[in-house]
Amino acid sequence: PAGSSAARRAAQLGLWVLLLEKRAMPRMKPCGGALSEAALRQLGFELPPALINSQIRGACVHYRRHASSARVERRIAVLVSRENFDALLLEMARQAGAVCETATARNLTRQNERVLITTGERVFAASAVIIAQGAAGNLIRHVRRPDRRSASALCLTARIAVPHRDPFAQSRDLVDIHFGVVKRGYAWLFHHGQYYSVGIGGTLPLRRPNDAFRTFCTSLGLDPPPPDAVRWHLVPRGGVPRVLVGERMLLAGDAAGVVDPFCGEGLAYAIRSGQIAAEVAARAIGQGNLSAANLRLYEQRCEAEFGRSLRWALRLANVTHACPWLFMRLLAGNRRVLRGYLES
């Protein structure tokens, strides 16, 4: 989402844009598929109704045997299948004028006033590069050091077909969040209509995650999927100080670490950080100055738009994960407080 959003915005600004996608779209992505209203506002176009699997108006929060649920009048998110959503973003970038190639960027080299991007078969040259590979991308090292383990989380997720007698039919418009399943994290069930997205996620190191995932599925009354159907991915914890720019290079999305460490919201930040990166790159190209110092405007704009929110979310996540029972009493255990959080 960050890369496609950056490519679309850069093309709209009149730049000649090459978008490298490592594998052909559509393809599966390990993700719950929750797209918040904030993310929808950032898109810059209306999401086709056919891509919406469910509309979310509330949450049910669990801690051990305790549960609290709340609904609000307005929609707070939609659920989408990531393969379809990501393919749409790629197509929107293409329609804006970006050239899209299927290739894996293996290395970057600065040469005079260009960056050389090496794939398995070809070498491309660019004035600037926006790196949006995710948290485990091999090109992030050209901008900053890898994150410490404590600054990342591990998520495991799978799709489970909805049975004929749907035990979660009454909560299709809720996100189902479970604390206490893993340390320093939570588990979820999102109802997509034809399937459930079921997953767990926690800050590294995460002890025996496969066993925890299977136990969680069983606790829901669902048969755990086979191991090859379970996908995992690293998620950065937002709110941690990170360098986002180098000479002629910018990081966006998960590569930039812009993910809410409390609720796991990443798509809105991915989309917006990609757009900001494109705008700053276009400005720098117009000025003929792609130094790291000049590109730090990108860091400043990200800080102004969502830096404080991510730092507060990190504080809230740390408190919640350290004392989940306290969180349950103060937030999840009080329907009025939970509704207030959902409406904020």
C-alpha positions in Angstrom: 0.0 0.0 0.0 2.8 2.5 0.8 4.6 1.8 -2.5 1.5 2.0 -4.7 0.3 5.1 -2.9 3.7 6.7 -3.4 3.8 5.8 -7.1 0.3 7.1 -7.7 1.0 10.4 -6.0 4.4 10.9 -7.7 2.9 10.2 -11.1 0.1 12.7 -10.3 2.8 15.3 -9.6 4.3 14.8 -13.0 7.3 12.5 -12.2 8.3 9.6 -14.3 7.7 6.7 -12.0 8.8 3.1 -12.0 7.0 0.8 -9.5 8.8 -2.5 -8.8 6.6 -5.2 -7.3 8.3 -8.4 -6.2 5.5 -10.7 -7.3 2.6 -10.4 -9.6 -0.8 -9.1 -8.3 -3.2 -10.2 -7.0 -1.4 -12.2 -4.3 -2.1 -13.2 -0.7 -0.9 -11.0 2.1 -0.8 -12.1 5.8 -3.1 -9.4 7.2 -6.4 -9.1 9.1 -7.6 -6.8 6.3 -9.1 -4.1 8.5 -9.2 -0.8 6.7 -10.1 2.1 9.0 -12.1 5.2 8.1 -8.9 7.2 8.4 -7.3 4.9 5.7 -10.4 5.2 3.5 -10.1 9.0 3.7 -6.4 8.9 2.7 -7.0 6.9 -0.5 -8.1 9.8 -2.7 -10.8 7.7 -4.4 -13.9 5.8 -3.4 -13.3 2.2 -2.5 -15.5 0.0 -4.8 -18.3 -1.6 -2.8 -17.5 -5.0 -4.3 -14.2 -5.0 -2.4 -15.9 -4.6 1.0 -16.4 -7.9 2.8 -17.8 -6.5 6.1 -18.6 -3.1 7.6 -17.4 -2.6 11.2 -19.2 -0.6 13.8 -17.8 -1.8 17.1 -15.6 -4.2 19.0 -15.7 -7.1 21.4 -12.7 -7.2 23.7 -11.9 -10.3 25.7 -9.5 -11.0 28.6 -9.6 -14.6 29.8 -13.3 -15.2 30.8 -14.3 -11.6 30.7 -15.6 -9.8 27.6 -17.1 -6.4 26.8 -18.6 -5.2 23.5 -19.8 -1.9 22.2 -21.2 -0.6 18.9 -21.3 3.0 17.7 -23.7 4.5 15.2 -21.1 5.3 12.5 -18.9 2.9 10.6 -15.3 2.8 12.0 -13.7 0.4 9.5 -14.3 -2.1 6.6 -12.8 -5.5 6.1 -11.2 -6.2 2.7 -9.2 -9.1 1.2 -5.7 -7.8 0.9 -5.0 -9.4 -2.5 -7.9 -7.5 -4.1 -7.2 -4.2 -2.2 -3.5 -4.2 -3.1 -4.2 -5.1 -6.7 -6.6 -2.1 -6.9 -3.9 0.2 -5.4 -1.4 -1.0 -8.0 -3.9 -0.4 -10.8 -4.6 3.1 -9.6 -0.9 3.8 -9.7 -0.8 2.5 -13.2 -3.7 4.6 -14.3 -2.0 7.7 -12.9 1.0 7.0 -15.2 3.4 4.9 -13.2 5.2 2.1 -15.1 4.8 -1.2 -13.2 7.3 -4.0 -13.4 7.4 -7.4 -11.6 10.9 -7.7 -10.2 12.6 -7.9 -6.9 15.0 -5.1 -6.0 18.1 -6.8 -4.6 20.5 -3.9 -4.1 20.9 -0.2 -4.3 24.0 1.7 -5.3 24.5 5.5 -5.4 26.3 6.6 -8.5 26.8 10.3 -9.2 23.3 11.8 -9.3 21.4 8.6 -9.6 20.6 5.5 -7.6 21.0 2.2 -9.4 18.4 -0.4 -8.5 19.6 -4.0 -9.3 17.2 -6.8 -9.8 17.9 -10.3 -10.8 18.2 -9.5 -14.5 18.2 -5.7 -15.0 19.6 -2.4 -13.5 17.3 0.6 -13.3 18.5 4.2 -12.6 16.4 6.7 -10.6 16.9 10.2 -9.2 15.2 9.0 -5.9 14.0 5.8 -4.4 11.1 5.2 -2.0 11.6 1.9 -0.2 8.3 0.3 0.9 9.3 -3.3 1.3 7.8 -3.9 4.7 9.5 -4.3 8.1 11.9 -7.1 6.9 13.0 -5.5 3.6 16.6 -6.0 2.6 17.1 -2.4 1.4 16.2 -0.7 4.6 19.9 -1.0 5.6 20.8 1.7 3.0 18.9 4.2 5.2 19.1 3.0 8.8 20.2 0.1 11.0 17.8 -2.8 11.5 15.3 -2.5 14.4 16.0 -4.0 17.7 13.9 -7.1 18.4 11.9 -5.2 21.0 10.9 -2.7 18.3 9.2 -5.4 16.2 6.3 -7.8 16.6 5.5 -11.1 15.0 2.1 -11.9 13.7 0.7 -15.3 12.6 -2.6 -15.3 10.6 -4.7 -17.7 8.5 -8.1 -17.7 6.8 -10.6 -20.2 8.1 -13.8 -20.9 6.1 -17.0 -20.0 7.9 -18.9 -23.2 8.7 -22.6 -23.8 7.7 -23.6 -22.9 11.3 -21.7 -19.7 11.9 -21.0 -19.3 15.6 -19.9 -15.6 15.0 -22.8 -14.5 12.8 -24.1 -12.0 15.4 -20.8 -10.2 15.6 -20.0 -9.8 11.9 -19.9 -6.0 12.4 -17.5 -6.2 15.3 -13.7 -6.8 15.5 -13.1 -9.5 18.0 -10.0 -8.8 20.1 -8.5 -11.2 22.7 -5.9 -10.1 25.3 -4.1 -12.6 27.4 -3.5 -15.1 24.6 0.1 -14.1 24.1 2.4 -11.9 26.2 2.8 -8.3 25.0 0.2 -8.7 22.3 -3.3 -9.9 21.4 -5.2 -12.2 19.2 -8.1 -11.5 16.8 -11.0 -12.8 14.7 -12.3 -10.7 11.9 -15.5 -11.9 10.1 -15.1 -11.4 6.3 -18.3 -13.1 5.4 -17.0 -16.2 3.6 -14.0 -16.6 5.9 -12.6 -15.6 9.3 -9.2 -13.9 9.5 -7.8 -15.4 12.7 -4.4 -14.3 14.1 -2.1 -13.6 17.0 0.6 -11.0 17.3 3.1 -10.1 20.0 6.3 -8.2 20.6 9.5 -10.2 20.0 10.6 -12.5 21.4 7.3 -14.4 21.1 7.4 -17.8 22.8 6.1 -20.8 20.8 3.9 -18.8 18.5 2.6 -21.8 16.4 1.4 -23.5 19.6 -0.2 -20.3 20.8 -2.0 -19.9 17.4 -3.4 -23.4 17.4 -4.5 -23.1 21.0 -6.3 -19.8 20.2 -8.2 -21.4 17.2 -9.3 -24.3 19.4 -10.5 -21.9 22.1 -12.8 -20.3 19.5 -14.2 -23.7 18.6 -12.5 -23.7 15.2 -10.2 -26.4 13.8 -6.7 -25.1 13.5 -5.6 -24.8 9.8 -2.7 -26.9 8.5 0.7 -25.4 9.1 1.2 -24.5 5.5 -1.9 -22.3 5.6 -0.6 -20.2 8.4 1.4 -17.1 7.3 3.6 -14.9 9.4 5.1 -11.5 9.1 7.1 -8.9 11.1 5.3 -5.7 12.1 7.3 -2.7 13.4 6.2 -1.0 16.6 5.5 2.7 15.8 6.5 5.4 18.2 10.1 4.3 18.3 12.6 6.8 16.9 13.8 5.9 13.5 15.8 7.5 10.6 13.5 7.7 7.6 15.7 9.3 4.9 19.2 9.0 3.4 20.7 10.6 0.4 18.2 10.1 -2.5 16.3 7.5 -0.4 13.1 7.5 1.7 11.4 4.8 3.7 7.6 4.5 3.7 5.0 2.2 5.3 6.2 -0.7 7.5 9.8 0.0 6.3 9.4 3.4 8.1 7.9 1.8 11.2 4.7 3.7 11.0 2.3 1.2 12.6 0.1 1.8 15.6 1.7 -0.5 18.3 -1.6 -0.7 20.3 -4.3 -1.6 17.8 -2.0 -2.7 14.9 -3.4 -0.1 12.4 -0.9 0.1 9.6 -2.8 0.7 6.3 -3.7 4.3 7.0 -0.1 5.1 7.9 1.3 3.2 4.9 -0.9 5.0 2.5 -0.3 8.4 3.9 3.5 8.0 4.4 3.8 6.9 0.8 1.9 10.0 -0.4 4.1 12.3 1.8 7.3 10.6 0.6 6.3 11.2 -3.0 5.5 14.8 -2.4 8.8 15.5 -0.6 10.7 13.6 -3.3 9.0 15.6 -6.1 9.9 18.9 -4.3 13.5 17.8 -3.8 13.8 16.7 -7.5 12.4 20.1 -8.6 15.0 21.8 -6.4 17.8 19.6 -7.6 18.7 18.8 -4.0 18.2 15.2 -2.9 20.5 15.3 0.1 19.4 13.6 3.3 19.2 17.0 4.9 16.7 18.3 2.3 14.7 15.1 2.4 14.3 15.4 6.2 11.2 17.4 5.5 9.6 14.0 5.1 10.4 13.1 8.7 9.1 16.5 9.8 5.8 16.0 8.0 5.3 12.5 9.3 6.0 13.7 12.8 3.5 16.5 12.4 0.8 14.3 11.1 1.1 11.2 13.2 4.3 11.1 15.3 2.7 12.1 18.6 -0.2 9.7 18.1 2.2 6.8 17.5 4.2 7.6 20.7 1.0 7.7 22.8 -0.1 4.4 21.3 3.3 2.9 22.2 2.8 4.1 25.8 -0.7 2.6 25.9 0.5 -0.6 24.4 3.3 -1.0 27.0 0.9 -0.4 29.9 -1.7 -2.8 28.4 0.8 -5.6 27.7 2.4 -5.2 31.2 -1.0 -5.2 33.0 -3.8 -6.6 30.8 -6.1 -7.0 33.8 -5.8 -3.3 34.5 -6.6 -2.5 30.8 -9.6 -4.8 31.0 -11.0 -3.0 34.1 -10.3 0.5 32.8 -11.2 0.2 29.1 -12.5 -3.2 27.9 -14.4 -3.8 31.1 -16.4 -0.6 30.8 -18.8 -0.5 27.8 -19.1 3.3 28.0 -15.3 3.8 28.0 -14.9 1.3 25.2 -17.5 3.1 23.1 -15.7 6.4 23.8 -12.4 4.8 22.5 -14.2 3.6 19.4 -15.7 7.0 18.7 -12.4 8.8 19.2 
